[in-house]
Amino acid sequence: MVTDSARGVLFDVDGTLVDTTFIHAVCWAEALRQHGHHLPMADLHHAIGMSSDQLLGHCLGEDRDKDDDEAIVAAHKTLSKQWWGRLTRLPGAQDLVRACAERGLDVVLASSAAEEELSALRSALDADDAITAATSSSDADEGKPEPDILQAALDESGLSADQVVFVGDAVWDGRAAERAGITFIGVTCGGTPAEDLRAAGAVEVWDDPAHLLSNLDNSVMGTG
């Protein structure tokens, strides 16, 4: 659990602060279809939050022919990029980030998005004045559920695992947090059921950033 010396909060961005989970599911489905793979949208939704290589391995199998992997990832980026100018933040996201900063917590975006995409996400969130640091895919060798992104966020902020909590919307966020030794708070606004987030290690689960904000004093995030 987070200690009384809690000084920071790490936020996943996609599906946690910005409403992108189902955009990614649709774009992955189309990118895969273009290369002969027809996957149920529900299966793809449950894989969102993993890094691209982990997602392809999860959905297509590790023994797949990987020759098309790079082209599939590029197609997904091209498709999802069409949405960047229309991204919207989730309810309460901006206010939650600013409330954390006002309480003296360092706010760190623990994102595995590429730099260009992260810029679009931050533009949608519109809370740069409250953000201490942020990570991108260039900061980690492996994506979630590996803990590299979270460790990069700790390194960037100068905080330790027992000084922070991590807020995310996917099972993969929880697994990464567990491996990094960080307390995990779940939100269901990315479409993952509360029971799945709890099974992935969430100590508490809220509907969305607005729900967490309204209960901040009752959250482990409010104990620091």
C-alpha positions as a Markdown table, in Angstrom:
| # | Residue | x | y | z |
|---|---|---|---|---|
| 1 | Met | 0.0 | 0.0 | 0.0 |
| 2 | Val | 1.0 | 3.6 | -0.5 |
| 3 | Thr | 2.7 | 5.1 | 2.6 |
| 4 | Asp | 2.0 | 8.3 | 4.5 |
| 5 | Ser | 4.9 | 9.8 | 2.6 |
| 6 | Ala | 3.0 | 9.5 | -0.7 |
| 7 | Arg | 4.3 | 12.2 | -3.0 |
| 8 | Gly | 3.0 | 11.4 | -6.5 |
| 9 | Val | 0.4 | 9.8 | -8.7 |
| 10 | Leu | 1.1 | 8.1 | -12.0 |
| 11 | Phe | -1.6 | 8.1 | -14.6 |
| 12 | Asp | -2.2 | 5.9 | -17.5 |
| 13 | Val | -3.6 | 8.2 | -20.3 |
| 14 | Asp | -5.4 | 6.1 | -23.0 |
| 15 | Gly | -8.7 | 5.0 | -21.6 |
| 16 | Thr | -8.0 | 6.5 | -18.2 |
| 17 | Leu | -7.8 | 10.3 | -18.8 |
| 18 | Val | -8.6 | 10.4 | -22.6 |
| 19 | Asp | -11.4 | 8.5 | -24.2 |
| 20 | Thr | -9.5 | 6.4 | -26.7 |
| 21 | Thr | -9.9 | 2.7 | -25.8 |
| 22 | Phe | -12.6 | 1.9 | -28.3 |
| 23 | Ile | -10.9 | 4.0 | -31.0 |
| 24 | His | -7.9 | 1.8 | -30.6 |
| 25 | Ala | -10.0 | -1.3 | -30.8 |
| 26 | Val | -11.6 | -0.2 | -34.1 |
| 27 | Cys | -8.3 | 0.8 | -35.6 |
| 28 | Trp | -6.6 | -2.4 | -34.6 |
| 29 | Ala | -9.5 | -4.4 | -36.1 |
| 30 | Glu | -9.2 | -2.6 | -39.4 |
| 31 | Ala | -5.4 | -2.8 | -39.4 |
| 32 | Leu | -5.5 | -6.5 | -38.9 |
| 33 | Arg | -8.3 | -6.9 | -41.4 |
| 34 | Gln | -6.1 | -5.2 | -44.0 |
| 35 | His | -3.6 | -8.0 | -43.5 |
| 36 | Gly | -6.0 | -10.9 | -43.5 |
| 37 | His | -6.8 | -11.2 | -39.8 |
| 38 | His | -10.4 | -11.0 | -38.8 |
| 39 | Leu | -10.8 | -10.8 | -35.0 |
| 40 | Pro | -13.9 | -10.1 | -32.9 |
| 41 | Met | -13.9 | -6.5 | -31.7 |
| 42 | Ala | -14.4 | -7.7 | -28.1 |
| 43 | Asp | -11.2 | -9.7 | -28.1 |
| 44 | Leu | -9.3 | -6.6 | -29.3 |
| 45 | His | -10.9 | -4.4 | -26.7 |
| 46 | His | -9.6 | -6.7 | -23.9 |
| 47 | Ala | -6.1 | -6.4 | -25.3 |
| 48 | Ile | -6.0 | -2.6 | -25.5 |
| 49 | Gly | -3.5 | -1.3 | -23.0 |
| 50 | Met | -0.8 | -3.7 | -24.1 |
| 51 | Ser | 2.1 | -2.6 | -26.2 |
| 52 | Ser | 1.8 | -3.2 | -29.9 |
| 53 | Asp | 4.1 | -6.3 | -30.0 |
| 54 | Gln | 2.4 | -7.7 | -26.9 |
| 55 | Leu | -1.0 | -7.1 | -28.3 |
| 56 | Leu | -0.2 | -8.9 | -31.6 |
| 57 | Gly | 1.3 | -11.8 | -29.7 |
| 58 | His | -1.8 | -12.0 | -27.5 |
| 59 | Cys | -4.3 | -11.8 | -30.3 |
| 60 | Leu | -2.5 | -13.7 | -33.1 |
| 61 | Gly | -0.3 | -16.1 | -31.1 |
| 62 | Glu | 3.5 | -16.0 | -30.6 |
| 63 | Asp | 4.0 | -18.6 | -33.3 |
| 64 | Arg | 2.5 | -16.4 | -36.0 |
| 65 | Asp | 4.3 | -15.3 | -39.1 |
| 66 | Lys | 5.7 | -11.9 | -37.9 |
| 67 | Asp | 6.6 | -10.6 | -41.3 |
| 68 | Asp | 3.5 | -8.3 | -41.4 |
| 69 | Asp | 3.8 | -7.1 | -37.8 |
| 70 | Glu | 5.5 | -3.8 | -38.7 |
| 71 | Ala | 2.9 | -3.1 | -41.4 |
| 72 | Ile | 0.0 | -3.8 | -39.1 |
| 73 | Val | 1.4 | -1.5 | -36.4 |
| 74 | Ala | 1.9 | 1.2 | -39.1 |
| 75 | Ala | -1.6 | 0.8 | -40.3 |
| 76 | His | -3.0 | 1.1 | -36.8 |
| 77 | Lys | -1.1 | 4.3 | -36.3 |
| 78 | Thr | -2.3 | 5.8 | -39.6 |
| 79 | Leu | -5.9 | 4.9 | -38.8 |
| 80 | Ser | -5.8 | 6.2 | -35.2 |
| 81 | Lys | -4.0 | 9.3 | -36.2 |
| 82 | Gln | -7.1 | 10.4 | -38.0 |
| 83 | Trp | -8.8 | 10.8 | -34.6 |
| 84 | Trp | -6.1 | 12.8 | -32.9 |
| 85 | Gly | -7.7 | 16.2 | -33.6 |
| 86 | Arg | -11.0 | 14.9 | -32.2 |
| 87 | Leu | -9.9 | 13.3 | -29.0 |
| 88 | Thr | -11.9 | 14.1 | -25.8 |
| 89 | Arg | -10.9 | 13.8 | -22.2 |
| 90 | Leu | -13.0 | 11.6 | -19.9 |
| 91 | Pro | -15.3 | 13.1 | -17.3 |
| 92 | Gly | -13.3 | 14.8 | -14.5 |
| 93 | Ala | -9.9 | 14.0 | -16.0 |
| 94 | Gln | -8.6 | 17.6 | -16.2 |
| 95 | Asp | -10.0 | 18.5 | -12.7 |
| 96 | Leu | -8.6 | 15.3 | -11.1 |
| 97 | Val | -5.1 | 16.0 | -12.5 |
| 98 | Arg | -5.2 | 19.6 | -11.2 |
| 99 | Ala | -6.7 | 18.5 | -7.8 |
| 100 | Cys | -3.8 | 16.1 | -7.3 |
| 101 | Ala | -1.3 | 18.8 | -8.2 |
| 102 | Glu | -3.0 | 21.3 | -5.8 |
| 103 | Arg | -2.6 | 18.7 | -3.0 |
| 104 | Gly | 1.1 | 18.7 | -3.6 |
| 105 | Leu | 1.3 | 15.5 | -5.5 |
| 106 | Asp | 3.7 | 15.2 | -8.4 |
| 107 | Val | 1.5 | 14.2 | -11.4 |
| 108 | Val | 3.3 | 11.9 | -13.9 |
| 109 | Leu | 1.8 | 10.6 | -17.1 |
| 110 | Ala | 2.9 | 7.0 | -17.5 |
| 111 | Ser | 2.1 | 6.5 | -21.1 |
| 112 | Ser | 3.5 | 4.1 | -23.7 |
| 113 | Ala | 2.2 | 6.2 | -26.6 |
| 114 | Ala | 4.7 | 7.5 | -29.1 |
| 115 | Glu | 5.8 | 11.1 | -28.7 |
| 116 | Glu | 3.6 | 12.4 | -31.4 |
| 117 | Glu | 0.5 | 10.6 | -30.1 |
| 118 | Leu | 1.3 | 11.7 | -26.5 |
| 119 | Ser | 1.3 | 15.3 | -27.7 |
| 120 | Ala | -2.2 | 14.8 | -29.1 |
| 121 | Leu | -3.3 | 13.1 | -25.8 |
| 122 | Arg | -1.9 | 16.0 | -23.7 |
| 123 | Ser | -3.6 | 18.5 | -26.0 |
| 124 | Ala | -7.0 | 16.8 | -25.4 |
| 125 | Leu | -6.3 | 16.6 | -21.6 |
| 126 | Asp | -5.3 | 20.3 | -21.5 |
| 127 | Ala | -3.7 | 20.2 | -18.1 |
| 128 | Asp | 0.0 | 20.6 | -18.8 |
| 129 | Asp | 0.2 | 23.2 | -16.0 |
| 130 | Ala | -0.4 | 20.5 | -13.5 |
| 131 | Ile | 1.8 | 17.7 | -15.0 |
| 132 | Thr | 5.3 | 17.2 | -13.6 |
| 133 | Ala | 6.6 | 14.6 | -16.0 |
| 134 | Ala | 5.5 | 12.2 | -18.7 |
| 135 | Thr | 6.8 | 9.1 | -20.4 |
| 136 | Ser | 6.5 | 7.8 | -24.0 |
| 137 | Ser | 7.3 | 4.6 | -25.8 |
| 138 | Ser | 10.9 | 5.8 | -26.3 |
| 139 | Asp | 11.4 | 5.6 | -22.5 |
| 140 | Ala | 10.9 | 1.8 | -22.2 |
| 141 | Asp | 12.2 | -1.4 | -23.8 |
| 142 | Glu | 8.9 | -3.3 | -23.1 |
| 143 | Gly | 5.3 | -2.1 | -22.9 |
| 144 | Lys | 2.6 | -3.2 | -20.4 |
| 145 | Pro | 2.1 | -5.6 | -18.8 |
| 146 | Glu | 5.8 | -5.3 | -18.3 |
| 147 | Pro | 6.7 | -2.7 | -15.7 |
| 148 | Asp | 9.2 | -0.7 | -17.8 |
| 149 | Ile | 6.9 | 2.3 | -18.4 |
| 150 | Leu | 6.2 | 2.6 | -14.7 |
| 151 | Gln | 9.8 | 2.4 | -13.8 |
| 152 | Ala | 10.6 | 5.0 | -16.4 |
| 153 | Ala | 7.9 | 7.3 | -14.8 |
| 154 | Leu | 9.5 | 6.7 | -11.4 |
| 155 | Asp | 13.0 | 7.5 | -12.8 |
| 156 | Glu | 11.7 | 10.6 | -14.5 |
| 157 | Ser | 10.0 | 12.0 | -11.4 |
| 158 | Gly | 12.6 | 10.9 | -8.9 |
| 159 | Leu | 10.0 | 9.1 | -6.8 |
| 160 | Ser | 10.1 | 5.5 | -5.5 |
| 161 | Ala | 7.4 | 2.8 | -5.9 |
| 162 | Asp | 6.2 | 3.2 | -2.3 |
| 163 | Gln | 5.7 | 7.0 | -2.7 |
| 164 | Val | 3.1 | 6.8 | -5.6 |
| 165 | Val | -0.1 | 5.3 | -6.7 |
| 166 | Phe | -0.9 | 4.4 | -10.3 |
| 167 | Val | -4.3 | 5.0 | -11.9 |
| 168 | Gly | -5.2 | 2.9 | -14.9 |
| 169 | Asp | -8.2 | 1.3 | -16.8 |
| 170 | Ala | -6.8 | -2.0 | -18.0 |
| 171 | Val | -5.9 | -5.4 | -16.6 |
| 172 | Trp | -2.4 | -4.8 | -18.1 |
| 173 | Asp | -2.0 | -1.6 | -16.0 |
| 174 | Gly | -2.7 | -3.7 | -12.9 |
| 175 | Arg | -0.2 | -6.4 | -13.9 |
| 176 | Ala | 2.5 | -3.8 | -14.7 |
| 177 | Ala | 1.8 | -2.0 | -11.3 |
| 178 | Glu | 2.1 | -5.3 | -9.4 |
| 179 | Arg | 5.5 | -6.1 | -11.1 |
| 180 | Ala | 6.7 | -2.6 | -10.3 |
| 181 | Gly | 5.5 | -2.8 | -6.7 |
| 182 | Ile | 3.1 | 0.2 | -7.0 |
| 183 | Thr | -0.4 | 0.5 | -5.6 |
| 184 | Phe | -3.0 | 0.3 | -8.4 |
| 185 | Ile | -6.3 | 2.2 | -8.6 |
| 186 | Gly | -8.6 | 1.1 | -11.3 |
| 187 | Val | -11.2 | 3.0 | -13.4 |
| 188 | Thr | -13.8 | 1.3 | -15.5 |
| 189 | Cys | -14.2 | 4.1 | -18.1 |
| 190 | Gly | -12.0 | 2.1 | -20.5 |
| 191 | Gly | -14.6 | -0.7 | -20.6 |
| 192 | Thr | -12.9 | -3.2 | -18.3 |
| 193 | Pro | -15.3 | -4.5 | -15.6 |
| 194 | Ala | -14.5 | -3.7 | -11.9 |
| 195 | Glu | -14.1 | -7.3 | -11.0 |
| 196 | Asp | -11.4 | -7.8 | -13.6 |
| 197 | Leu | -9.5 | -4.8 | -12.4 |
| 198 | Arg | -9.7 | -6.0 | -8.8 |
| 199 | Ala | -8.4 | -9.4 | -10.0 |
| 200 | Ala | -5.5 | -7.6 | -11.6 |
| 201 | Gly | -4.6 | -6.0 | -8.2 |
| 202 | Ala | -6.7 | -2.8 | -8.0 |
| 203 | Val | -7.1 | -1.8 | -4.3 |
| 204 | Glu | -10.1 | 0.3 | -5.3 |
| 205 | Val | -12.1 | 0.8 | -8.5 |
| 206 | Trp | -14.0 | 3.9 | -9.6 |
| 207 | Asp | -16.2 | 4.6 | -12.6 |
| 208 | Asp | -14.1 | 7.4 | -14.1 |
| 209 | Pro | -11.8 | 10.3 | -13.1 |
| 210 | Ala | -14.8 | 12.3 | -11.9 |
| 211 | His | -15.9 | 9.5 | -9.6 |
| 212 | Leu | -12.4 | 9.2 | -8.2 |
| 213 | Leu | -12.2 | 13.0 | -7.8 |
| 214 | Ser | -15.5 | 13.1 | -5.8 |
| 215 | Asn | -14.1 | 10.4 | -3.5 |
| 216 | Leu | -10.5 | 11.6 | -3.3 |
| 217 | Asp | -10.5 | 12.0 | 0.5 |
| 218 | Asn | -11.7 | 8.4 | 0.8 |
| 219 | Ser | -9.2 | 7.0 | -1.7 |
| 220 | Val | -5.7 | 5.7 | -0.9 |
| 221 | Met | -4.6 | 8.6 | -3.2 |
| 222 | Gly | -5.8 | 11.0 | -0.5 |
| 223 | Thr | -3.7 | 9.5 | 2.3 |
| 224 | Gly | -0.4 | 11.1 | 1.2 |
